[in-house]
Amino acid sequence: MPVLIKPDFLSLDSCDELIRGFQRLGSAPPRCSECSGSLRQQPNRTEIAAGLFKRGRMNDVLKRLSDIRAAALDEVEAFFDATALAVEFTLLTEMRAGDAHPRHADNERQSDNGQWVPNHTPWRAYAAMVYLNTSGADYEGGVLRFPARGEEVFPRAGELVCFPCGHEYEHEVTPIQSGCRYSISIWLTQDRGRAERWA
């Protein structure tokens, strides 16, 4: 089955609004112990769990994210003929120069003998990536690659990219050479008990 690539899933204005919201929240350290696990600042990357926007009373961004989550879920269910999916986790990420994601699958890992076995998130069924800016214009590098499938995605602002989480869709993100790459990762599951607390 092919990877779902949908250009113009988001408007450029929506992308800019989300980047600004990310920058407002990501530039300040968490203010309370309740929030400490939701914002991770690393040397080349900042990750914000979407729930932190609620705690930060950023209702405009939270509403936009709610709409994006619902629309991405609808797209995945229709394209992959999947049913009874729920959003498991929503993450906004800023990758900076030097950052990359090594080759991996989202719900499996290779054991020492080379067999694919469940990883620490085996309940994840699909991943939906929403890109907020454009490779080659806003930053250099950051290409999404599926090596075994021979596919590459050069992210574009507003684009939605979705794929199953198994090893057949093992993927990587090439190093960021310059600039900042902004994206939203949405993982979907058929295990309703794993649904992200949102309301």
PyMOL commands that set and color helices and strands:
alter all, ss='L'
color gray80, all
select helices_A, chain A and resi 12-26+33-35+51-55+59-80+147-149+167-169+192-194
alter helices_A, ss='H'
color red, helices_A
select strands_A, chain A and resi 4-6+39-42+45-49+86-95+101-104+108-110+116-118+124-131+139-141+144-146+151-153+160-164+171-173+176-179+181-189
alter strands_A, ss='S'
color yellow, strands_A
deselect
rebuild
show_as cartoon
